[in-house]
Amino acid sequence: MMASSVLRRRLNGSPGDTKTFLMNLICNKWSPPLDVRLGLMCFSSARMLDLTDLTRPHTWYPNARKKVRNVFMHVGPTNSGKTYNALKQLEKSTSGIYCGPLRLLAWEVAKRLNKANVPCNLITGQEREEIDGACHKSVTVEMADVSSEYQCAIIDEIQMIGCRTRGYSFTRALLGIPADELHLCGDAAAVPLVQEILKVTDDIVKVQYYERLSPLIPSKVPLGSFSNIQTGDCIVTFSRREIYNLKKEIEERGKHLCSVVYGSLPPETRTRQALMFNDESSDFDVLVASDAIGMGLNLNISRIIFSTLEKFDGIETRKLTVSEIKQIAGRAGRYGSKFPTGEVTCIDGEDLPLLHSSLKSFSPQLEFPVGRIGQYLKKGRYSQCVDIGAPIYLAAVLEYLPPRCWNWQGTQRGTTRRTRSY
């Protein structure tokens, strides 16, 4: 019991103390100190759940494991209707959750459901809008609630399960959401990996393949001069500084005004910029954006123009992958919009061969670095590219602490302390 009291002391105290403790776990690569691991073992033993066992992460979600979930994979290229069909099922359900990779996507879905008289809450890391009587939620994937049960759930852009920085959130949602129906939308490259992960859950997995609804034409010539920019164009670059440099250069020519969209833009600003570009009556008829537009944003784009086919990924500057090029390029030409036929090109003619070859290629399948999943499960992670033996571990620990354990109480100094009770 000494270890349990140590754990209790570490998680008691002010929010700052708790934050410091959690950050220490991060800095130590999420390997809890021995006393904390012992405390967690004592706690989890009482609940018949070993939260210190990193080899069987699917068991961290007993609510989901009580169900035999029907998992529907909607896979195919961009602009193929896969997410549209999944959302139709969500609208028909009595309760549900949509999990997307971007705040703007979550906002779009919440707006769509509320407009269809399906009350839907919006929950992201920066905002929370609750509707009276809502049984549906639209959230960014990191905010997915895996403790509530749903009739229908959607995880959009499921291929991001292979992302080194955010893959754990998609894996957590995949394993943990207790829904009767789980709809996964994204690239077909994710199918083998998802099927392998779900082998241990006894879920029923069905795969539906889609074809693109409108043509996408790769241009044989580069853009060349910015004087060739047209209404409906979207120039894609990979740094905030370059986004504003390109915006300034285009607008100085006096023919077009540019909206901008990138990941770290505040939600309200990004929403306003997207709406201005989509509005046919607006003077903002050109978009300058980051690769964030590749994640399913509904934008009326006629032509995608790559400023470069290289990006800095946080570690090194590298060529874009086949999947990244296809995902971004596919945003040109939206079925049923003003621009049903899409076109894609580059500013520099030297980039055209890589663009053309990527569009003709199949996206490489996401897979485990080794042949047998067990070799990595024994090391406490599914794979190097799907690193769930990290933040997902602590997330599961905190989720399974009883709600009564977290209370906010004022102190004599008027400050706030987070206290625990057992």
N, C-alpha and C positions, 0 to 999 in steps of 0.2 A: 504493500500500500504506500510505501515511501515514494515509489516512482510516480504513483498516481497523484500524490500531493505535490510533487515537483511539477508535474504537467499542469496541475490546477493553478499553481502559483504563476507559471509562465503565461498562461492564457488569461489570468486575472489582471487587474490593474487597469491603467488608463488605455485609451485607444492607441496612444503613442507607443506604450509598452508592447501592446499586442502587435502593432505594425512592425516594431523593431524585431520582435521574435519571428514573425513571418518572413521578414526580409533576411534575417539570418539563415533561415531555411533555404531561401533562394540562393544566397551567396555561397552556401555550402552545397550547392547543386541538389537541393531538396533531400539531403540525407539527414534525417533527424538525429540528434544526439541520442546516446544510448538510454539516458534517463527518460527522454520523451518517448522513445520507442517502447520502453517497458511500460510507461504510463498508458500509452495507447493500447498496448496488449491487454492490460488490466481492464481498461474501459471497454474494449471491443469484446473481450471474453464474456463480460456480463451481458452483452447484446448478441452473443453467438455469432460475432462477425469479426474476423481478424483483419483489421485495417492496416496492419503492418505487412501483410502478405502482398507483395507486388507482382506475384506470378499469376494471379487470377483476378484481374481488375474487373471482369464482368460480374463477380460476386459482390462487388461494392454497392450494387444497385438491386437490392432484393425486390423492390416494387416492380421493376422492369422484368426481373427473372420470374416473377409470379405469373406473368403473361406469356402466352405464345403469340408473339407479335407478327402481324402480317406486314412484311417489309416490301415496299414497291420501289424499285429503282427506275427512275425516269431518266434515261441517258441519251445523249446525242449532242450535236453541235449547238452553237448559239442560235437563237431565233428559230427554234424548232417546236415550240409550244409545250415543252416538257413541264416547266414551272407553271404555266397556265393551267394545264390539266390537273396538276397536284393541288393548286389553289382552289379549283372548282370543288374538289373533294373536301377541302378544309371549310369552304363556305357551307357545305351541306351538313357538316358534323355538328353535334350538340356541344362539343367542347374541343378545343384544339390549340396548337401552338405552331407558329412559324419561326424558324431559326435561320437568320441570314448572316452573311459575312460583313455587311455594312449597315450603318445607322440609316442611311437614306433608303436602302432596300426595306428595312423594317418599317420605316415611315410609310413607304409606298403601299406595303401590304396592309398595314393598319388602316390607312386611308381607304383602300379599296374595300376592305371588309365592312368598315363603318358605313361607307356609301351604299353597300349592298344590304344594309339593315342587319348586319351581324356585328353586334357590339364587340369591340376588340381593344384591349389595352396595348399601349406602346411602352416597351421597357428596353432601354439601352444603358450603356455605362454612364451617359450624361443626362438622360432625361427619362421621366416616367409620367405618362399620361394615362389615367385610369378612367374608364367609362362605367357608369352605374350598370350593374347587371351583366357585365361582360363575362363570358365563359371562354373567350379566346384571347390569345396573347400574340403579339408580334415582337420579337426580340432579336438582339444581336446574339450570336451563338454562345458567347461567353456568359450571357445572362440566362441561359436556358434553365428552367426550373425542372429538376429531375425528381422532385418529391411529389408533385401533383400528377394525377392520372388524367389522360386525355383520350378522346375517341380517335382523334386524328392529329398527327404531327408531321411537319415538313422540315427537313434539313436541306437548305439550298446550297449549291456549289460544293457538293460533298467531296469533290476531288481535292479540296483544301485540307482534307485529312492527311495529305502528304506534306503539308507545309511545316517546316521546322519550327516556326515561331508560334503558329496558331493551330497546328494539327491536333494538339491535345484537347482543345475545346470541341472540335468536331467529333473526336473519338469519344469524349465524355458524353456528348449528346447522343451519339449512335448507340452506345452501350446503356445509357442511363434513362432515357426518356420512356416512361411507362405508358405507351399509347397502344390502342388496339390496332391502329394502322399507322405505319411509319413510312412516309414518302421521302425518298432521297433523290434529289435532282442534281445533275451535273454531267461531267465528262465520262464517257464510257471507260476511260482509263482507270477509273476507280473501282470498277465492278469486281475484278478478282480479289483485290485487297479487302473490300467490304465483305465479300462472301467468305473469305478466310477468317476474318475477325468474328463473324456471326456464326461460325460453325459451333462454337462453344455455348451459344445462347439458345439453341433449339428454335430460333425464329424461322418463319417461312419466308424465303426470299424469292421474289419474282422480278424479272428484268424486262423492261419495255424499252425498245430502241426507237429513236425518232430521227427523221430526216429534216434538214433545213427547209423552211417554208418559202423562202425567197432566195433568189440567186445572189452570190457574192462573186464579184469579178475583180481579179487582181490586175492592176494596170501594168502595161508593158513599158510605161515611161514614168520617170520620177516627177515629183511636183516641180522641181527647179526653183523658180522665183516665187516669192510670196504674192506677187501680182496675179498668180494663177489660183489663189484661194477663192472658193465659191461658197455661197450660202449652203449651210448644212454640213460643212466640213468640220472634222474634229482632228486636231493635231495632238498627237500623243507624245509626251516626253516623261522623264523619270526623276525630275527634281523640282521642288517648288520654285527655286530661283529661275530655272529655265522656263517654267510655265509662264511666269510674269514677264520674262524677257521676250518670249514669243508673242504674248498678248500685246505688249507695247509695240513690237515691230510691225505686227499686222495692223493694229489700229492707227499707227502713224501714217499709213498709206491712205487713210481716209475713206475706205470703201466698206469696212466691216467693223462691228463691235463684238468683243469676245467675252463669253462667259467662261468661268474657270471651275473645274472640279478636281479635287484631289483629297486624299484620305484624311489628312489632319485639319481640313477646313471645318470650322464649327458647323454643327448640324443645320442650324437655321440658315446660315449663309449658303451652305452647299445646296440645300433644298431650293432656296431662292434662285441661285445661279442655274440650276437644272430647269426650273420652271421657266425662267426667262428664255433659255435656249429652245425649249420645246414649244413656246408660245409663238405661233406664226405671225402674230401682230407685233412682236417685239423687234426692236432694232438689233438685239444681240443674236446674230444669225450664225456665228462661228463659235466653236467650243475648243478650248485648250485644256487638256486634262492629263492626269496621270493614268497609270494602268488600273486605277480603281474602277474605271468604267467597264473593265472586263468582267466585273462581278455581277452582271445581270441588271444593271441600271437601265430603266426604260427611257432611252434618249433617242430622239428622231434624227439620226445621223445618216447623211448621204454617203460620205466618204471618210474613211479612216486614213490619216497620213502619219506614218511613223517618222518622228524627227531623228530617231536612231534606233538601232536594234540591239543596243547594249544598255545595261542598267547596273547600278551598284546595289547589291542585295544585302548590305550590312556587313559583308565580309570582304567581298571583292567585286570588281567590275567584270561582268560576264555577258556573253551573248544571251539573248532571250531564248527560252526553250520553245520547242514546237508547240507545246500546250499553251504557253503564254501568248505566242504570236497568234494562234488560231482563236484564242479566247477574246483577245482585244480586237483583232480584225473582224471577227464575226459580229461586232456591234454595229457595223455599217449595214444599212438596209433593214428596216423593221417592217414585218408583215402588217399590212393594214394601215401603214402610216403614209405620210407625204412622200417618203423615199422608200418604196418597196424593194428596189434593187440597190444592193450595196456595192461599193467600190473600195479598194484598198491600194495604197501606194506608199512610197517613202519620199522624203525630201532628197536624199542622196541616192543616185542611181547605183552606187556600189552595193547598196543593201537589197536591191531587188531580187538577186538570185536566192538569197537566204529566205526572203519573204515568200517567193513562189514555191520553193522546195518544201517549206514548212506547211504551206496551205495544202499541198498535195499529200503530205505524210499523215499517218495515223499517230495520235498522241501515244507516247510510250506508257505502258501500263504501270500503275503504281504497284510496287511489290516489296516484299521483305528482302533485305539485303542478303539473307541466307535462305537456304531451302526449307528449313524447318522452323516453324514458329516457336517450338519449344525451346530452342537454343537461346532465343531472346527473352522469352517469358521467364526463364530461370535467372536472367540478369535484371528482372524487374522492369522490362520495357518490351513493348510489342516490336519495335524496330527503331533504327536510328532515324528514319524519316517520319515515323509516327511516334513521337516521344511522349507517351502517356505516363511514364514512370516518373513524372515530375510534377507540374502544377496540378494535374488531375488527382494525384495522390492526396495532397493537402485539401483539395476541394472536397473530396469524398469524406475525409476525416471531419471537416467542419460541418458538412451536410448531415452527418449522422449523429452529431451531438444533439441531444434533445432540445427543442425550442425553449424549454424552461431554463436552460443553462445560460442563455444570453439575455441579460437585462441591463437597461440603462438607468443609472441612479445618479442623482445629483449629490455632490459632496458639500461640506460646509462652506467651502470656498466658492461655490457656485459652478465649479467645473463639472465635467461629466466623466463618469467612470464606467467601464464595462465590468460587470461582476458576474460571478458564476455561482450556481447552486447545484448541489447534487442530492 
